[in-house]
Amino acid sequence: MYEFTYHQAASLDDAARLVGSLPEGKLVAGGMTLIPTLKQRLAKPSALVDLGALKDLVGIKVAGGTVTIGAMTTHFAVSTSADVKKAIPALAHLASHIGDPAVRNRGTIGGSISNNDPAADYPSAVMALNATIVTNKRRIAADDFFKGMFETALGADEIVTAVSFPIPEKAAYMKFPNPASRYAIVGTFVAKTGSNVRVGVTGAGPVVFRWKDAEAALGKSWNADALKSLSVKADGLNSDIHASSEYRAHLVGVMARRAVAKAG
Ligand SMILES: Cc1cc2nc3c(=O)[nH]c(=O)nc-3n(C[C@H](O)[C@H](O)[C@H](O)COP(=O)(O)OP(=O)(O)OC[C@H]3O[C@@H](n4cnc5c(N)ncnc54)[C@H](O)[C@@H]3O)c2cc1C
């Protein structure tokens, strides 16, 4: 038996008030993770607070060298946005390779990063592009947001309202997808602005991480060959029926080199 009450938030304040006051209340955005989790009885919230009516949280703006994407913007909208394709084509490419059409039409960027699945695509872009996560309470730097597997810096009644991505000079994302779900077995996002290079790796470990040795090497020489002698340690990486930790460690290097070559 499902036993929860359903609330459609009328405003951001209303959503924060509801989710903060209802014991074990949970926000629902696209429902692409939350609903299967409920169906499998892996979560049992007492109340769902639906963000679906908050149209202020939908949309994409480009201004001041930044692409800002509202939390309730779907993966489909990001993947097809002419503005995103022009400013950060790697981000549109990433969004176009999330799941399947149904997932892309329902799933949202706010839901994806708040859920912080270790194999989700967006966290790698958030890290590599040094994005800022905007909530109803504050602005959080990418490096401070992703805390652990399915764990973020968000407080109980904190709601992601937008994600701001500085526009890089060059960027690319390459993933080795799980052939069934399309989640990343390993995904590597590389971004360069001047001599500042950031490399975000998803799927490989319990939580997205930056590959700092690669960043240093690419900062000196922006070339896939600069990564040839580097590797990440398999210790502590994920190991499951899809891939061993050693295989994932190998894939990080392969995906990073391909991403640099693609970014040009
Ligand atoms: C078959 C399948 C394949 C998938 N493949 C991929 C893939 O290849 N790559 C990938 O990255 N993802 C994949 N996903 C996940 C999908 O991309 C969704 O983005 C993701 O499930 C969460 O987004 P959502 O909007 O559906 O959030 P929901 O499921 O509604 O919510 C997820 C969690 O985030 C919280 N939350 C939602 N919005 C906010 C907010 N604004 N502020 C604070 N907390 C919030 C909710 O309370 C909940 O805990 C897949 C999902 C499915 C079902």
The ligand as an SDF file (V2000), in Angstrom:
LIG
                    3D

 53 58  0  0  0  0  0  0  0  0999 V2000
   15.0270    4.0910  -17.3540 C   0  0  0  0  0  0  0  0  0  0  0  0
   15.8040    5.2710  -16.8550 C   0  0  0  0  0  0  0  0  0  0  0  0
   17.0020    5.5810  -17.4640 C   0  0  0  0  0  0  0  0  0  0  0  0
   17.7480    6.6710  -17.0090 C   0  0  0  0  0  0  0  0  0  0  0  0
   18.9400    6.9290  -17.6290 N   0  0  0  0  0  0  0  0  0  0  0  0
   19.6870    7.9640  -17.1860 C   0  0  0  0  0  0  0  0  0  0  0  0
   20.9260    8.2870  -17.8080 C   0  0  0  0  0  0  0  0  0  0  0  0
   21.3500    7.6810  -18.7910 O   0  0  0  0  0  0  0  0  0  0  0  0
   21.6420    9.3220  -17.2950 N   0  0  0  0  0  0  0  0  0  0  0  0
   21.1910   10.0670  -16.2250 C   0  0  0  0  0  0  0  0  0  0  0  0
   21.8800   10.9970  -15.8020 O   0  0  0  0  0  0  0  0  0  0  0  0
   20.0130    9.8100  -15.6440 N   0  0  0  0  0  0  0  0  0  0  0  0
   19.2500    8.7840  -16.0910 C   0  0  0  0  0  0  0  0  0  0  0  0
   18.0390    8.5460  -15.5130 N   0  0  0  0  0  0  0  0  0  0  0  0
   17.5460    9.4770  -14.4350 C   0  0  0  0  0  0  0  0  0  0  0  0
   16.7450   10.6470  -15.0310 C   0  0  0  0  0  0  0  0  0  0  0  0
   17.6400   11.3350  -15.8200 O   0  0  0  0  0  0  0  0  0  0  0  0
   16.1670   11.7350  -14.0570 C   0  0  0  0  0  0  0  0  0  0  0  0
   16.7350   12.9640  -14.2810 O   0  0  0  0  0  0  0  0  0  0  0  0
   16.4280   11.5540  -12.6880 C   0  0  0  0  0  0  0  0  0  0  0  0
   15.7870   10.3360  -12.4540 O   0  0  0  0  0  0  0  0  0  0  0  0
   15.8510   12.5940  -11.6760 C   0  0  0  0  0  0  0  0  0  0  0  0
   15.1300   13.6420  -12.2510 O   0  0  0  0  0  0  0  0  0  0  0  0
   13.5740   13.8470  -11.9820 P   0  0  0  0  0  0  0  0  0  0  0  0
   13.2380   15.2160  -12.4370 O   0  0  0  0  0  0  0  0  0  0  0  0
   12.8080   12.7230  -12.5680 O   0  0  0  0  0  0  0  0  0  0  0  0
   13.5160   13.8300  -10.3690 O   0  0  0  0  0  0  0  0  0  0  0  0
   12.5640   13.0510   -9.3660 P   0  0  0  0  0  0  0  0  0  0  0  0
   12.6070   11.5820   -9.6290 O   0  0  0  0  0  0  0  0  0  0  0  0
   11.2340   13.6830   -9.2890 O   0  0  0  0  0  0  0  0  0  0  0  0
   13.3460   13.3740   -8.0040 O   0  0  0  0  0  0  0  0  0  0  0  0
   14.5950   12.7930   -7.7210 C   0  0  0  0  0  0  0  0  0  0  0  0
   15.0770   13.2560   -6.3430 C   0  0  0  0  0  0  0  0  0  0  0  0
   15.4430   14.6190   -6.3810 O   0  0  0  0  0  0  0  0  0  0  0  0
   14.6500   15.4080   -5.4580 C   0  0  0  0  0  0  0  0  0  0  0  0
   14.3710   16.6660   -6.1600 N   0  0  0  0  0  0  0  0  0  0  0  0
   13.7870   16.7900   -7.3830 C   0  0  0  0  0  0  0  0  0  0  0  0
   13.8030   18.0790   -7.7810 N   0  0  0  0  0  0  0  0  0  0  0  0
   14.4000   18.7800   -6.7860 C   0  0  0  0  0  0  0  0  0  0  0  0
   14.7270   20.1690   -6.6260 C   0  0  0  0  0  0  0  0  0  0  0  0
   14.4450   21.0930   -7.5560 N   0  0  0  0  0  0  0  0  0  0  0  0
   15.3580   20.5440   -5.4810 N   0  0  0  0  0  0  0  0  0  0  0  0
   15.6710   19.6350   -4.5210 C   0  0  0  0  0  0  0  0  0  0  0  0
   15.3790   18.3030   -4.6210 N   0  0  0  0  0  0  0  0  0  0  0  0
   14.7590   17.8900   -5.7490 C   0  0  0  0  0  0  0  0  0  0  0  0
   13.4270   14.5510   -5.1580 C   0  0  0  0  0  0  0  0  0  0  0  0
   12.9110   14.8160   -3.8650 O   0  0  0  0  0  0  0  0  0  0  0  0
   14.0060   13.1480   -5.2460 C   0  0  0  0  0  0  0  0  0  0  0  0
   14.6590   12.8110   -4.0520 O   0  0  0  0  0  0  0  0  0  0  0  0
   17.2630    7.4690  -15.9320 C   0  0  0  0  0  0  0  0  0  0  0  0
   16.0380    7.1650  -15.3390 C   0  0  0  0  0  0  0  0  0  0  0  0
   15.3100    6.0750  -15.7850 C   0  0  0  0  0  0  0  0  0  0  0  0
   13.9950    5.7790  -15.1310 C   0  0  0  0  0  0  0  0  0  0  0  0
  1  2  1  0
  2  3  1  0
  2 52  2  0
  3  4  2  0
  4  5  1  0
  4 50  1  0
  5  6  2  0
  6  7  1  0
  6 13  1  0
  7  8  2  0
  7  9  1  0
  9 10  1  0
 10 11  2  0
 10 12  1  0
 12 13  2  0
 13 14  1  0
 14 15  1  0
 14 50  1  0
 15 16  1  0
 16 17  1  0
 16 18  1  0
 18 19  1  0
 18 20  1  0
 20 21  1  0
 20 22  1  0
 22 23  1  0
 23 24  1  0
 24 25  2  0
 24 26  1  0
 24 27  1  0
 27 28  1  0
 28 29  2  0
 28 30  1  0
 28 31  1  0
 31 32  1  0
 32 33  1  0
 33 34  1  0
 33 48  1  0
 34 35  1  0
 35 36  1  0
 35 46  1  0
 36 37  1  0
 36 45  1  0
 37 38  2  0
 38 39  1  0
 39 40  1  0
 39 45  2  0
 40 41  1  0
 40 42  2  0
 42 43  1  0
 43 44  2  0
 44 45  1  0
 46 47  1  0
 46 48  1  0
 48 49  1  0
 50 51  2  0
 51 52  1  0
 52 53  1  0
M  END
$$$$
